[in-house]
């Protein structure tokens, strides 16, 4: 559910930062996949997102906020 919220919130951010635009797109697509096909969600994919992609995304967002 938290990944769904992240995707929803990121989708509302307006930015021209190419890295964040790509992250927004990926997060929103993940949100849609979880929301509309929760029985078919690949748990290994979700684990990979949580373990490897959330921290870099957080760092990117903090960097943009600080600019």
Secondary structure, 3 states (H helix, E strand, C coil): CHHHHHHHHHHCCCCCCHHHHHHHHHHHHHHHHHHHCHHHCCHHHHHHHHHHHHHHHHHHHHHHHHC
